[in-house]
Amino acid sequence: QPRYEQHHPPHHPQQQSTAPEDALAPAAVHPDLMVPLNASYARYTVEDLLQMPGREGLPIIDPDRPPHTYWLLTDNCVGQCVGDIIRANFREAHLNWSLTPDHVRRTWFKCFAAAFYKKTMARLKNIVGDWEEKWRVMGDDAKEAYLNNDVWKGLKAYWNLPKKVQRSLTCSTARLTRHDDGKLPVPHTSGQIPHVGRALQIAAEEGAPPSLARLYKTTHQHSDGTFSHPQAERICNSVEARIQEVQTQLSQ
C-alpha cells in the first residue's frame, strides 16, 4: 500500500543517508520523474523511497478505509502532510496546478509517495489563495518567511493582473452571496476536518454511524454546546422536530 511520512517527508536532508545503496546515480535520472539533476532526491525513484528502512511502520492510506488506515477526504492529517510538502518545497511562483512544472509536481509526489493528485491541486489553490487574501489586506507584511523575494514578486505580479483581480472580486462576491431568505451561509465548527471525517470518527468511537441530526450538531456546535450561528440552531431544531413528528406517526 502507498505510505506517507506524517512528520518527516522523504525530502528531509537528514534522511539521505538511509537511501538504498543501489539507487540511480544523478547522471541516470529515471526518465519518468523529469526532475532536474540538482533537485533534492533527484536520483531516487518512488520505489526507492518506499523501500527505505523504517517505512514499514508508517501510516497507510487506503480509499477503502480498512482499520488503522487513512484517506485524503476523511482524515485531516493526510491533507496537512500534503500542505507541509508544498510549503517546504515552494521554490518558484507556482500560481496554480496547471502552471506548476511537471518536475515540481513529481518532486512533491516523491516526497509524499502516494496518489494525491486531486488533493494536492486543491491544497495548492488554498495555500496560494490564503497568501493572496492576506496580501490584499496586509501588503508585503503577509509574506511568509520561507518565501524568497523573487517568488513573492512573481506571486504579486500575477495577483495584480486585471483578470486575476476581477476573478478575486467575483469569488469574494460568491462567498458573500445570501440565500433566498437574505441570510449568509451558516458557518460550521468542524474546522478542516470534512463532515464525513467527523462521521467516521463518531462511528469508530461509538460503533455506529451518527444520525444526520447528531452529525449536524457535532459540526455546528461549540464545545460549550452553543451553536455557531442562530440559523444553525433553527435548522437543527427544525430537523429534530420533523424527526420526532415522523417517529410519533410511525408509533401510532
PALO-38042 format. One record per atom (N, C-alpha, C): x, y, z. Coordinates in steps of 0.02 Angstrom, whole numbers, plus 50000, padded with zeros to 5 digits. Layout:
     c1     c2     c3
      X      Y      Z
...
This chain:
     c1     c2     c3
  50042  49940  50000
  50000  50000  50000
  50044  50063  50000
  50022  50117  49968
  50061  50180  49971
  50065  50204  50042
  50121  50234  50059
  50131  50259  50127
  50152  50331  50123
  50145  50366  50177
  50167  50435  50177
  50200  50451  50243
  50243  50500  50243
  50278  50523  50303
  50238  50579  50334
  50212  50569  50395
  50170  50620  50426
  50211  50677  50455
  50271  50662  50480
  50311  50714  50512
  50376  50729  50475
  50405  50680  50443
  50469  50689  50409
  50465  50661  50339
  50440  50699  50290
  50435  50676  50222
  50504  50661  50193
  50507  50621  50139
  50571  50597  50114
  50618  50651  50091
  50593  50712  50080
  50638  50764  50057
  50683  50790  50112
  50672  50769  50174
  50711  50794  50230
  50784  50775  50221
  50831  50822  50224
  50901  50808  50211
  50930  50755  50258
  50905  50750  50319
  50933  50703  50366
  50922  50630  50346
  50877  50618  50300
  50861  50550  50281
  50900  50526  50220
  50942  50568  50191
  50978  50547  50131
  51024  50488  50144
  51050  50483  50204
  51096  50430  50220
  51063  50362  50222
  50996  50359  50226
  50960  50296  50229
  50939  50272  50161
  50956  50307  50108
  50935  50287  50041
  50970  50222  50021
  50938  50181  49979
  50968  50119  49956
  51033  50133  49920
  51082  50088  49930
  51147  50098  49900
  51145  50093  49824
  51098  50054  49798
  51096  50044  49726
  51049  50093  49691
  51033  50149  49725
  50989  50199  49694
  51023  50228  49632
  50982  50253  49586
  51008  50280  49524
  51053  50339  49537
  51108  50343  49501
  51154  50399  49507
  51124  50460  49474
  51145  50521  49494
  51117  50582  49464
  51122  50584  49388
  51173  50551  49360
  51181  50552  49287
  51130  50508  49252
  51094  50467  49290
  51046  50422  49260
  50978  50430  49293
  50952  50490  49293
  50888  50504  49324
  50833  50464  49289
  50789  50435  49328
  50733  50397  49300
  50694  50441  49251
  50684  50419  49188
  50652  50462  49138
  50581  50482  49155
  50546  50442  49197
  50477  50458  49214
  50473  50514  49265
  50527  50529  49300
  50524  50578  49354
  50531  50650  49330
  50570  50660  49276
  50577  50727  49247
  50598  50778  49300
  50647  50760  49341
  50670  50803  49395
  50738  50831  49377
  50751  50895  49387
  50817  50923  49374
  50871  50886  49412
  50931  50880  49383
  50984  50842  49415
  51004  50872  49483
  50995  50937  49492
  51014  50968  49555
  50958  50969  49606
  50901  50938  49591
  50845  50938  49637
  50857  50888  49694
  50828  50904  49752
  50833  50858  49808
  50803  50791  49791
  50839  50738  49805
  50817  50669  49792
  50804  50656  49718
  50840  50691  49674
  50830  50681  49602
  50846  50610  49580
  50893  50578  49614
  50914  50512  49590
  50872  50455  49616
  50823  50469  49659
  50784  50415  49688
  50715  50411  49655
  50694  50351  49640
  50626  50341  49615
  50579  50333  49674
  50514  50335  49660
  50465  50324  49714
  50476  50256  49746
  50492  50206  49704
  50504  50139  49730
  50564  50138  49778
  50616  50177  49761
  50674  50182  49805
  50653  50208  49874
  50612  50260  49873
  50592  50292  49935
  50549  50245  49977
  50505  50207  49944
  50461  50162  49979
  50500  50105  50012
  50559  50089  49986
  50599  50034  50012
  50648  50056  50066
  50648  50120  50083
  50694  50144  50134
  50679  50113  50202
  50730  50101  50243
  50719  50071  50309
  50674  50115  50352
  50631  50082  50391
  50589  50117  50438
  50521  50136  50412
  50508  50128  50347
  50444  50149  50320
  50389  50098  50334
  50409  50037  50357
  50358  49985  50369
  50308  50005  50422
  50329  50046  50470
  50284  50065  50524
  50245  50129  50513
  50251  50158  50454
  50216  50221  50441
  50142  50209  50427
  50100  50260  50438
  50028  50252  50424
  50016  50237  50350
  49963  50200  50336
  49946  50180  50268
  49883  50217  50247
  49881  50241  50184
  49820  50271  50157
  49787  50221  50110
  49722  50215  50116
  49684  50167  50076
  49614  50194  50065
  49591  50200  50002
  49524  50227  49989
  49468  50185  50017
  49481  50120  50029
  49429  50076  50056
  49424  50080  50132
  49470  50115  50163
  49470  50128  50235
  49466  50066  50279
  49510  50016  50268
  49513  49962  50318
  49539  49989  50384
  49534  49950  50438
  49556  49975  50504
  49628  50000  50503
  49639  50054  50540
  49706  50083  50551
  49736  50111  50487
  49694  50134  50441
  49719  50167  50381
  49689  50237  50376
  49713  50276  50329
  49691  50345  50320
  49674  50357  50247
  49637  50411  50234
  49622  50429  50165
  49615  50505  50159
  49622  50529  50097
  49628  50600  50084
  49566  50640  50105
  49507  50615  50091
  49447  50655  50101
  49417  50649  50171
  49446  50605  50213
  49415  50594  50278
  49462  50608  50337
  49527  50608  50326
  49574  50618  50380
  49616  50681  50367
  49610  50729  50412
  49642  50794  50401
  49718  50789  50400
  49747  50739  50435
  49820  50734  50438
  49850  50721  50369
  49812  50688  50325
  49838  50675  50258
  49844  50740  50219
  49791  50780  50222
  49793  50845  50189
  49846  50891  50217
  49856  50888  50283
  49908  50929  50315
  49977  50908  50290
  49987  50843  50280
  50051  50819  50255
  50064  50847  50185
  50013  50846  50143
  50019  50873  50075
  50036  50947  50079
  50001  50984  50120
  50014  51056  50127
  50084  51070  50152
  50108  51030  50200
  50176  51040  50226
  50228  51029  50171
  50216  50979  50128
  50263  50964  50074
  50265  51022  50025
  50207  51049  50007
  50205  51106  49961
  50244  51165  49989
  50231  51181  50052
  50264  51239  50083
  50340  51229  50087
  50361  51169  50104
  50433  51157  50113
  50470  51156  50047
  50435  51146  49992
  50467  51141  49926
  50442  51194  49878
  50418  51250  49904
  50393  51305  49861
  50451  51349  49842
  50483  51335  49785
  50544  51369  49764
  50533  51417  49706
  50475  51415  49674
  50459  51459  49619
  50387  51483  49628
  50366  51532  49587
  50299  51559  49593
  50249  51515  49556
  50231  51458  49587
  50182  51413  49557
  50112  51440  49573
  50080  51470  49525
  50018  51505  49537
  49959  51459  49545
  49959  51404  49509
  49906  51353  49514
  49934  51288  49486
  49892  51236  49488
  49917  51169  49468
  49935  51166  49394
  49896  51197  49351
  49910  51192  49279
  49975  51228  49261
  49996  51278  49300
  50058  51314  49286
  50117  51288  49326
  50108  51234  49363
  50163  51204  49401
  50200  51154  49356
  50265  51161  49346
  50303  51117  49302
  50297  51044  49323
  50303  50999  49274
  50297  50928  49289
  50350  50905  49339
  50411  50931  49333
  50464  50907  49378
  50449  50927  49450
  50414  50984  49460
  50396  51005  49528
  50341  50960  49555
  50291  50946  49513
  50237  50901  49534
  50266  50833  49555
  50312  50809  49515
  50340  50742  49528
  50385  50743  49590
  50418  50798  49602
  50457  50803  49664
  50411  50801  49724
  50355  50838  49721
  50306  50835  49775
  50279  50765  49783
  50267  50732  49727
  50241  50664  49729
  50292  50617  49762
  50355  50626  49746
  50406  50583  49776
  50409  50595  49851
  50400  50657  49873
  50400  50671  49945
  50342  50636  49979
  50286  50635  49948
  50227  50605  49979
  50222  50531  49965
  50248  50509  49907
  50250  50438  49888
  50180  50406  49892
  50131  50438  49861
  50063  50411  49861
  50023  50445  49806
  49963  50420  49793
  49919  50450  49743
  49882  50508  49774
  49901  50570  49758
  49872  50627  49793
  49857  50685  49745
  49848  50671  49681
  49843  50723  49630
  49789  50775  49646
  49727  50752  49657
  49672  50799  49668
  49681  50838  49733
  49704  50803  49785
  49712  50836  49849
  49765  50890  49846
  49820  50875  49811
  49874  50924  49805
  49851  50984  49765
  49813  50972  49712
  49787  51026  49671
  49745  51073  49713
  49701  51045  49755
  49659  51086  49798
  49700  51121  49851
  49749  51086  49881
  49790  51115  49933
  49831  51174  49906
  49859  51165  49846
  49899  51219  49817
  49855  51281  49806
  49795  51270  49781
  49750  51326  49769
  49733  51361  49835
  49720  51322  49887
  49703  51351  49952
  49762  51390  49983
  49822  51361  49977
  49881  51393  50007
  49894  51459  49973
  49897  51458  49906
  49911  51520  49869
  49854  51570  49878
  49792  51545  49881
  49735  51588  49892
  49738  51623  49960
  49760  51586  50012
  49767  51616  50078
  49820  51671  50077
  49875  51657  50043
  49927  51708  50038
  49901  51771  50004
  49861  51761  49951
  49834  51819  49914
  49787  51860  49958
  49743  51825  49994
  49696  51862  50037
  49733  51902  50090
  49784  51872  50121
  49822  51909  50171
  49859  51968  50140
  49886  51957  50080
  49923  52011  50046
  49878  52070  50030
  49816  52057  50010
  49771  52112  49992
  49752  52152  50054
  49758  52122  50113
  49742  52158  50175
  49805  52188  50207
  49859  52150  50207
  49919  52169  50245
  49977  52194  50202
  49971  52186  50136
  50026  52205  50093
  50084  52157  50101
  50145  52182  50095
  50205  52140  50098
  50216  52110  50167
  50181  52134  50217
  50187  52104  50284
  50159  52034  50285
  50120  52016  50234
  50090  51949  50231
  50138  51897  50205
  50196  51917  50181
  50245  51871  50152
  50270  51822  50205
  50266  51757  50189
  50291  51706  50235
  50367  51707  50234
  50397  51691  50290
  50470  51694  50296
  50505  51646  50249
  50473  51589  50234
  50506  51539  50192
  50501  51553  50117
  50466  51607  50098
  50462  51626  50027
  50516  51677  50012
  50557  51663  49960
  50608  51713  49944
  50577  51771  49906
  50614  51824  49898
  50587  51886  49869
  50565  51877  49796
  50603  51837  49757
  50585  51827  49687
  50518  51790  49681
  50508  51740  49724
  50445  51704  49723
  50387  51751  49741
  50398  51791  49793
  50346  51838  49815
  50329  51889  49760
  50380  51914  49726
  50369  51960  49671
  50329  51927  49615
  50345  51864  49601
  50308  51828  49549
  50235  51819  49566
  50221  51803  49629
  50152  51795  49651
  50114  51861  49646
  50146  51915  49669
  50113  51980  49668
  50099  52003  49596
  50146  51988  49551
  50136  52008  49481
  50074  51974  49453
  50064  51911  49471
  50005  51875  49447
  49942  51902  49480
  49945  51914  49545
  49886  51938  49581
  49864  52007  49558
  49911  52046  49530
  49894  52113  49506
  49868  52115  49435
  49868  52058  49401
  49841  52057  49333
  49767  52075  49335
  49742  52115  49288
  49671  52135  49288
  49624  52076  49291
  49638  52023  49253
  49592  51966  49253
  49591  51930  49320
  49649  51929  49355
  49652  51897  49420
  49616  51940  49472
  49623  52005  49468
  49587  52050  49514
  49512  52041  49506
  49489  52037  49444
  49418  52028  49431
  49394  51961  49457
  49434  51909  49448
  49415  51843  49472
  49410  51842  49548
  49457  51876  49581
  49455  51879  49654
  49392  51914  49679
  49373  51968  49645
  49312  52004  49663
  49251  51960  49653
  49251  51922  49598
  49194  51877  49583
  49188  51823  49637
  49245  51793  49655
  49244  51740  49706
  49223  51768  49774
  49247  51828  49790
  49228  51859  49854
  49153  51872  49856
  49125  51895  49799
  49053  51907  49796
  49014  51842  49804
  49040  51789  49773
  49005  51724  49778
  49005  51699  49849
  49061  51708  49885
  49064  51684  49955
  49015  51722  49999
  49001  51785  49981
  48957  51826  50022
  48885  51828  49996
  48870  51786  49945
  48803  51785  49917
  48754  51759  49969
  48699  51793  49978
  48649  51773  50026
  48600  51724  49996
  48571  51683  50039
  48519  51636  50017
  48456  51674  50000
  48405  51636  49977
  48342  51668  49957
  48310  51705  50015
  48324  51682  50076
  48294  51716  50134
  48335  51776  50157
  48387  51792  50118
  48428  51851  50134
  48483  51838  50185
  48494  51775  50204
  48544  51759  50254
  48607  51732  50222
  48664  51744  50255
  48728  51718  50231
  48734  51644  50247
  48780  51608  50213
  48790  51537  50229
  48805  51527  50303
  48781  51472  50331
  48789  51457  50402
  48860  51431  50415
  48899  51462  50460
  48966  51437  50475
  48963  51372  50515
  49015  51330  50507
  49018  51267  50544
  49077  51268  50592
  49082  51218  50634
  49136  51215  50684
  49180  51154  50674
  49178  51125  50614
  49215  51063  50601
  49288  51077  50584
  49306  51140  50576
  49375  51156  50558
  49392  51129  50489
  49452  51101  50482
  49474  51074  50418
  49455  51001  50408
  49423  50972  50458
  49402  50902  50452
  49335  50899  50416
  49331  50863  50359
  49268  50858  50323
  49214  50827  50367
  49151  50841  50351
  49096  50814  50390
  49095  50738  50387
  49113  50709  50330
  49116  50636  50326
  49170  50609  50372
  49224  50647  50381
  49276  50626  50428
  49250  50627  50499
  49210  50678  50517
  49180  50680  50584
  49134  50620  50594
  49096  50603  50542
  49050  50546  50547
  49089  50481  50559
  49145  50473  50525
  49186  50413  50534
  49217  50411  50604
  49236  50469  50630
  49263  50472  50698
  49211  50449  50749
  49150  50474  50742
  49096  50455  50788
  49081  50380  50782
  49079  50355  50720
  49066  50284  50709
  49120  50241  50741
  49183  50263  50736
  49237  50224  50766
  49234  50224  50842
  49212  50280  50871
  49209  50287  50944
  49148  50251  50973
  49092  50253  50937
  49029  50229  50965
  49004  50164  50934
  49038  50142  50881
  49019  50079  50850
  48962  50083  50801
  48936  50142  50787
  48881  50151  50740
  48885  50221  50711
  48865  50229  50648
  48867  50296  50618
  48816  50342  50650
  48830  50407  50655
  48784  50454  50687
  48724  50470  50641
  48670  50491  50672
  48613  50514  50633
  48631  50581  50601
  48590  50602  50552
  48603  50666  50520
  48598  50723  50570
  48550  50719  50616
  48542  50772  50666
  48602  50774  50713
  48626  50715  50733
  48685  50712  50777
  48746  50741  50742
  48756  50723  50679
  48814  50748  50642
  48810  50824  50633
  48749  50849  50621
  48741  50921  50612
  48759  50958  50677
  48738  50931  50733
  48755  50962  50797
  48831  50961  50808
  48861  50905  50793
  48933  50898  50803
  48973  50948  50762
  48949  50962  50702
  48986  51006  50657
  48963  51079  50660
  48913  51095  50703
  48889  51164  50706
  48882  51190  50778
  48907  51151  50827
  48905  51173  50896
  48976  51183  50923
  48983  51232  50968
  49046  51243  51002
  49052  51194  51060
  49111  51192  51091
  49123  51145  51146
  49076  51157  51205
  49050  51219  51213
  49004  51233  51268
  48932  51219  51251
  48920  51191  51191
  48852  51172  51172
  48814  51225  51133
  48842  51285  51129
  48808  51337  51090
  48821  51327  51015
  48774  51350  50975
  48780  51342  50903
  48823  51397  50873
  48852  51381  50815
  48896  51429  50781
  48858  51490  50756
  48792  51482  50747
  48751  51537  50721
  48678  51523  50739
  48639  51574  50752
  48568  51562  50768
  48532  51522  50714
  48550  51534  50651
  48518  51497  50597
  48534  51422  50602
  48594  51405  50623
  48613  51335  50632
  48569  51302  50685
  48555  51339  50739
  48512  51312  50791
  48441  51303  50766
  48417  51350  50726
  48349  51344  50699
  48343  51284  50652
  48394  51273  50612
  48393  51216  50566
  48393  51151  50605
  48435  51147  50657
  48439  51086  50697
  48373  51072  50733
  48343  51124  50762
  48279  51115  50796
  48225  51093  50748
  48226  51121  50688
  48176  51103  50638
  48183  51030  50617
  48245  51007  50608
  48257  50938  50589
  48235  50891  50644
  48253  50907  50707
  48235  50864  50763
  48159  50861  50772
  48126  50917  50761
  48053  50918  50767
  48021  50875  50713
  48048  50878  50654
  48022  50837  50599
  48033  50763  50613
  48092  50746  50640
  48106  50676  50656
  48058  50651  50710
  48047  50692  50760
  48000  50673  50814
  47930  50664  50787
  47910  50706  50741
  47844  50701  50711
  47835  50636  50673
  47886  50618  50634
  47883  50556  50595
  47882  50495  50642
  47924  50496  50694
  47925  50440  50741
  47858  50432  50776
  47826  50488  50793
  47760  50485  50825
  47709  50454  50779
  47711  50473  50716
  47664  50445  50667
  47674  50371  50657
  47738  50349  50657
  47752  50278  50647
  47732  50236  50707
  47731  50266  50767
  47715  50229  50827
  47640  50222  50838
  47600  50259  50800
  47527  50256  50809
  47497  50198  50771
